[in-house]
Amino acid sequence: MAKRQSNMGININTAQDLIYLIVLDKALSQISHKKRRKKNKNEKLTKEEQENLDNLLCLKNSLDLFFLPDNKKNSVEYRNQQQKIYNLDELIENIIHSKNTEIKQHVELLMEKEGLTFVNREASPISAEEKFLIKTDFHGLSHYPSDLCLSNFFIKKRNEANDKVPSTIDEQYYNLNDVPSWKFIKQFKNFQKRAPQFIKSMQAMNITPQELKHLNAYDMIYMLKLYQNKNNIFPLENAKSKFIKHFIANYENEFREYMHSNRQVIEYALHQKGIQINTGGENDNRGYQNFINQIIAQMKLKGSVPPLFNIHHKRPIKDINNQQNLALANSVDNLCLIIENPYHIMLHMFDSNSEGKKIYNRMVKRVELSPKMIFFGGFNKKFQFFQKQTQNIQDILLLKIQKENKCKNL
Amino acid sequence: MQKLIKQLKSFPLLMTAKPATLEQIIHTQQDLKINKIANFPKEFSQFLQQINTIEYDGIFIFGINPRSYYLDIFAQNDMLDLPNKSEIIILGYDEFEYLAYNEKKQLYQIIDKETLDVLQTYTNLSLAIQYLLKIEDE
């Protein structure tokens, strides 16, 4: 099917997404704008503010152009498109008239119309120790845990460690299952693989096998970091980097295509942030190409989150509710690369309530994304990637055996 | 602080905006005061005059953005539905934690986004930023 082109000379899908980006950014900006002090009390609107309003009005009047329903569409699609126009029209109207409560309501409505569903949060109980392990697995081990979290037993041992020689008790007598929090720590492959390092770090601290029961998760991570630093051991790769490397290894072509076809969206986002980055002029594709190449190189090399994006935990860690497998929180299935402004911010807009109570005291909403979604680059389905079907080796073997059995029976 | 700024400037793809001017900073501080939001310390003002907003590897530090609410310290704090706004101002965030400044206690705090528990405290901005940006302990 031939791509419909807008008057701006860009793909209609990109144009629609650019409109969302502009309107949502303005909507979120407007919420706090009214509370700002005017530089000049007699001045109703600054020149820039007036220009902003004029641009929004112009956009409002031309929504039909960009969201004009295709004649070939069926009546359901036609109605949906018309509904989107009404919503955007109303939202712009509210921005212009600074109706902040209505703005939030319309943002929510717009998200729902674009297929995002809100669900109540489960907010199951999770200990600070478990949460700490999930965070450390996600971000890596860059800092020692705070002394506030370490056990008194461990602090005492640490203070004595310099005066004493390391334990000479053989490794085989150390049973990590005697550490109460090991049942949580071992759920993360990153930590499980380092079981021998944990034991060596205990020996270095002169901790005996009988004393393992006194250690908490913070003590364990502290010892691991200390041991790795002292022995120049390469730190563990965090779940964040692993996810980005997995993403770019499997979706590089799609990501490149997205970045190219959405150049206007990316450049608008950079402009809104006031970033001075040379992405080349309108006719200079080389500058923009270099920008993308640089981003992708960093994603492959370091697993860095690309600029303007963030990683979203589709199910918040409190909603995972699986004490047997905490590592699920940072699994590929639970992570999604998403544009930070406005999409990721919008997903979290309804996380809190005005009382600011602790999350387990309240039922707040969250947006439910598809478990298969791995990339959210805009409301348009073309800018969302879903995990490719992959068969694991066991499934393949099972299929092969079934096929062979079938042949024998024949 | 200068050592950290030099280090930050060498990070590939660390996104920052044009340094904030003194006028912009004063204007923002007045907006915060009028709206009963805690103010940021002098040390952070000096930081903004060199590095205004940070976006790096999924970690964000606020600054002054005249174009949009995005990463703008006033707009973001106004939008966040948090208690004790008159004492605590949020300076940045990652997926799980806020970097905040407690004006009353004159301390930088790392706060859990969901439980709002204080996880770490620092008296020095450089150390607090290093923590948020996951810059290795020496």
Boltz contact constraints between the chains, C-beta under 6 A:
constraints:
  - contact:
      token1: [A, 25]
      token2: [B, 68]
      max_distance: 6.0
  - contact:
      token1: [A, 28]
      token2: [B, 69]
      max_distance: 6.0
  - contact:
      token1: [A, 29]
      token2: [B, 68]
      max_distance: 6.0
  - contact:
      token1: [A, 29]
      token2: [B, 69]
      max_distance: 6.0
  - contact:
      token1: [A, 31]
      token2: [B, 79]
      max_distance: 6.0
  - contact:
      token1: [A, 32]
      token2: [B, 69]
      max_distance: 6.0
  - contact:
      token1: [A, 32]
      token2: [B, 75]
      max_distance: 6.0
  - contact:
      token1: [A, 32]
      token2: [B, 78]
      max_distance: 6.0
  - contact:
      token1: [A, 35]
      token2: [B, 35]
      max_distance: 6.0
  - contact:
      token1: [A, 36]
      token2: [B, 31]
      max_distance: 6.0
  - contact:
      token1: [A, 37]
      token2: [B, 30]
      max_distance: 6.0
  - contact:
      token1: [A, 37]
      token2: [B, 31]
      max_distance: 6.0
  - contact:
      token1: [A, 37]
      token2: [B, 34]
      max_distance: 6.0
  - contact:
      token1: [A, 135]
      token2: [B, 96]
      max_distance: 6.0
  - contact:
      token1: [A, 139]
      token2: [B, 134]
      max_distance: 6.0
  - contact:
      token1: [A, 142]
      token2: [B, 134]
      max_distance: 6.0
  - contact:
      token1: [A, 142]
      token2: [B, 136]
      max_distance: 6.0
  - contact:
      token1: [A, 143]
      token2: [B, 131]
      max_distance: 6.0
  - contact:
      token1: [A, 143]
      token2: [B, 137]
      max_distance: 6.0
  - contact:
      token1: [A, 144]
      token2: [B, 137]
      max_distance: 6.0
  - contact:
      token1: [A, 146]
      token2: [B, 120]
      max_distance: 6.0
  - contact:
      token1: [A, 272]
      token2: [B, 67]
      max_distance: 6.0
  - contact:
      token1: [A, 272]
      token2: [B, 68]
      max_distance: 6.0
  - contact:
      token1: [A, 273]
      token2: [B, 17]
      max_distance: 6.0
  - contact:
      token1: [A, 274]
      token2: [B, 17]
      max_distance: 6.0
  - contact:
      token1: [A, 274]
      token2: [B, 18]
      max_distance: 6.0
  - contact:
      token1: [A, 274]
      token2: [B, 67]
      max_distance: 6.0
  - contact:
      token1: [A, 275]
      token2: [B, 15]
      max_distance: 6.0
  - contact:
      token1: [A, 298]
      token2: [B, 12]
      max_distance: 6.0
  - contact:
      token1: [A, 298]
      token2: [B, 13]
      max_distance: 6.0
  - contact:
      token1: [A, 304]
      token2: [B, 57]
      max_distance: 6.0
  - contact:
      token1: [A, 305]
      token2: [B, 57]
      max_distance: 6.0
  - contact:
      token1: [A, 305]
      token2: [B, 58]
      max_distance: 6.0
  - contact:
      token1: [A, 307]
      token2: [B, 13]
      max_distance: 6.0
  - contact:
      token1: [A, 307]
      token2: [B, 15]
      max_distance: 6.0
  - contact:
      token1: [A, 307]
      token2: [B, 55]
      max_distance: 6.0
  - contact:
      token1: [A, 310]
      token2: [B, 58]
      max_distance: 6.0
  - contact:
      token1: [A, 311]
      token2: [B, 58]
      max_distance: 6.0
  - contact:
      token1: [A, 341]
      token2: [B, 70]
      max_distance: 6.0
  - contact:
      token1: [A, 352]
      token2: [B, 81]
      max_distance: 6.0
  - contact:
      token1: [A, 354]
      token2: [B, 81]
      max_distance: 6.0
  - contact:
      token1: [A, 356]
      token2: [B, 81]
      max_distance: 6.0
  - contact:
      token1: [A, 356]
      token2: [B, 82]
      max_distance: 6.0
  - contact:
      token1: [A, 356]
      token2: [B, 83]
      max_distance: 6.0
  - contact:
      token1: [A, 358]
      token2: [B, 115]
      max_distance: 6.0
  - contact:
      token1: [A, 359]
      token2: [B, 114]
      max_distance: 6.0
